[in-house]
Structures are given as C-alpha cells and as structure tokens.
Amino acid sequence: MTQPNLGRAYDKLVGYQQKTARFSGISALLGWDQQVMMPPGAAEERALQMAALSSLHHERNTSLELVKLVDQSLNESQKGWLSEDEVFNVQEIKNDLENEQKTPARWVEEFSQVTGQAFSQWIEAKKNNNFKSFAPVLKRIITLCQERADFLKTDQKNRYDVLIQEYDPGSSCDQIDPVFSDLQKNLYPKFGHYADAFAKISDPFSNQRLSVPMADQFEFCKKVAQDLHFSFDYGRLDPAPHPFMTTLSATEFRITMRGSAEDFREMLYAVIHETGHALYEMGLERRYYGLPMGQVKSLSLHESQSRFWENNIGRSLEFMSGLIERLKIYAPQVAERLSASSLFQAVNRVERSLIRVEADELTYHAHVNLRYDLEKALIHGDLSVQDLPGAWREKMKQFVGIVPTTDAEGCLQDVHWSGGAFGYFPTYSLGSMMAAQWWEKIQMEVPNVREDVLGWNWDSILGFLRGHIHSQGRRYSSQELCKKLTGRPVDPAGFIKMTCQKLDQSLTV
Ligand SMILES: [Zn+2]
C-alpha cells in the first residue's frame, strides 16, 4: 500500500518525542549545574524550576496528542508503512505511555514530594547516626512503592519483580536469585583468603609518597578519559561532590569527578567508570535520539559498560604501563615510584569494608546482595522498617564478615531508598557479571586483544561494544542480549574465574 503524501503520523510522533527528550536534557543540565556550579542560595528556586520541568514532562508523556499520534502510528505500522526499527519504536513508546497512564497523578505528586523531603531527612539522619528519625519517611516510601507495583503489575509474580522493571526491564527474582546464590556459594568464601593475602603486602599509597595535587589529577584524568575515546568536542569533565555522568543531548555528555590528593586511585577509577557510561551514550544511534532505538534498555547494561572499562580493562596488568606513561606527564616524580606490577597490585587490593562505594571489585557484590535481600523483604512485608538496622548487621556478618557499629555506616549509607529506588541495587552486580561475559567473548573474537590494551588501542574493543551493544538501543533486555552474545544468561562463573585469576596474578607479580 502506498503512503500518503501528507507525511506520516509516525514522523510527527518522532518530532514530539524528540522535543520531550530536549526538555529532559534541559532538566539534566539544571541537575548538573545544581551539583557543579550553583551557588547555595539558589537551591530553593532551582528545585522549583526542576519540578516545573518534571510536571511538564509528565504532561507530555500522558497527553491526548501523544495518545493520538501513537494510535495513528500503530495504524500505519499495520498498513506496512513503517520499517522494522520504526515499528519497534512505536511499540515501546506505547508501552511507556501505558505505564505512565497506569500511575495516577496524585501518586506522582505525593511520591515526588515525599522523596524530596526524605532526601534531606536522610542527610540529617546519616550525619547524626539517627535511624529512628528517618524510619517514618522510609516507611511511607515503601508503601508508595508497593502501591506503584500494584498499579503497574502485568504478568509479574510479585511486587519486587514489578519494581525491577523500571531499572532492568525483563528481569525477575527468578533470574537474579540464582546469580546471588552462586556468588554466596562460590565467591564470598574466598574473601578471607584474599583479604589476608593483601593485608600482608603494604599499600604503596598508605604513606603519602604517591600524593598528586588535585589540579594535576584533574588533568591526568582528563587525559585518560580522552585517550579512552571520550570526546571533549562533545563533553566535559568537572570537579563535583559526587562522581556521575549525565547526558544533556545527542551531542553533549558530562562527567563529574572527585578525589583526594593522597590517593589518585579514587578519582582515576571513578573517571574510568563514568567514561564507560559516557562511551555507551555516545555510541547510541544519533538518528534515533529521543526514541527507543536510540536509548539504553537497562541500568544493568549501562553498568556492564562502566564496569567493563573500570575493572576488566582498567584493572588489568596490560593497562598499567600506558597509565604510568600518562601519569608521567602530570606527576613525573610519582610515576617514577611506580612500576606496572606495583600499580597493578595496588589497584586490585581486597579488603573487607563497611561501605559499598569504597568496596573492592570482589567484596562489592556481597554489599549489593545484602541490599537486594533486604529491599525484597521490605517490599514484600517480610521485614519491618524498625528491624532493618539489625537485619543489616546480621547480613553483613554473614556475607562480608564484619559488622558496622553505627547505622550511618550501615543501613543509612546509601541514598537510593530515600529516593524510592527499590529494585535498582541488583543492576550493579548484574552489570559486573555481564561485563566479564563481554570480555570473555571479546577475547575469543579478537585475536591479540590484550596487545591492544597494552598499546591503549581501543578500536577493536570499542568496535565490538558499539556494534553489538550500543547500537541495539532498547531492542533487547539484558538477559536477552547476554544470551544472544555469549550463549548464556547472566552467569557469575566467568566473573568469579576471571577476577580470581587477576587477583592471583596481582599477588604474585
Ligand atoms: Zn555506574
């Protein structure tokens, strides 16, 4: 059937969605500015600006105009006027629309109001180590999340499964539980061995001999990001209190960084991590900006990119000489004190610790596992908020082998629950498992790829990631893409084997 001359509703739908994406980009810019540049006196008015944009966003995502355009585009797709990618875009936009419509406006408003308050209450509670002051608002947030799960439920087995969809569509407890059971059985029992082995070796960073002034660290980290193909024609790196990456448009990506003069590892690895996120966003198909084929499917896939660069590449022995060469430009005396093998050992140290964001590559997953178990129990009503601190300590003892003495170092340490982000945590571990699977696959497909790492030549690796992952947009769920690329679902075996091999190697260099 021939298409009408007047243009397709699909093209109008594209224009509509891209305009919505531009509003999101403006929100992201305000958010970036809030954390990087904004003077403190502007905070209240800035929060109002961002709330105004987010209500505009909700209006656009549920408007009659959008409903009409989606209906007409579906009609065109049945007539065969749309390409395969276009049909996919319309289907996904329709699913997003239905989800938005299922959530009542009064819920959206209350959720944003409650989580807004909860954020400042969480900061205070953490500062004063006072869980009791945070408990009532946390309880309210859990009830709101349970309500949301009931609004959005389709064929999922339980409320937590519904909540995961927001962060890892297609995932479920039935897929995630075995991943963590495997880690409990085959990884956590190794913590003692590695922690003891590293405790016997002194950390070269411990006596400030490797201090690098912050200004030089910024330049060093910028150089590393640039040489990993982060383009400064389309991006920036700036200091801020928290490291993050944000996308402002199809052509603008910003990373923030923080660190300490005594230990450049913190900033360096946060920057490599965020660069991995940015490379993913930079690799999305620009022609599909604002549309499902130009978006990231899940946070676990996103995390599979950041952790791939941070851990599989950035903590490998082959990566080290190039790193030292670059450090030489900004801190020659410090670079002189390091060899590839001493730096390799220093960036792979294992230590039992209380704080998730400071944990090493190995023990990190025990921290995630604990949060996954506890938030599932909270959402399903099997754990009450008042029992959370005790349950946290028990799990820490069981999984990590040490116990916090304060709630500030226990169940108050993360921001996620204050924002109602239940279902987010497991994506960190799933991302690491997938990153190991990608690395295994790349090593099979690209001969001598370790020499490419040695020479800091990223064409083959980036080509693989762009071709198989970045360009796929929202086409596949993380589990589907993992099976398609590696023949296996998300599976910790590769991660455990590769990480332990690397640690053994770093202990013997
Ligand atoms: Zn990340």
Residues whose N, C-alpha, C, O or C-beta is under 5 A from the ligand:
A	BS01	ZN	S306
